[in-house]
């Protein structure tokens, strides 16, 4: 503790306490802002990663449909599965805010 702080504590303890509390509040605000920024940064990264995954799924569906013989008996099952997956991807895109 510095001499000035000791003197102030002896003369005006409330002023020192107020100053310390204000400093702590500033620290808390700075930490809070840093945490919010960090959360936003991670959310953006996660969103981008999720969108990349969805794009890969869309490409995969396209390749499967291109390779599909429309007259084959399993064609209807593949098309139904692709439709369900596309609906799921659409919902995920809406959740990602895309």
Helices and strands as residue ranges (DSSP letters): H 3-11, H 13-67, H 75-96
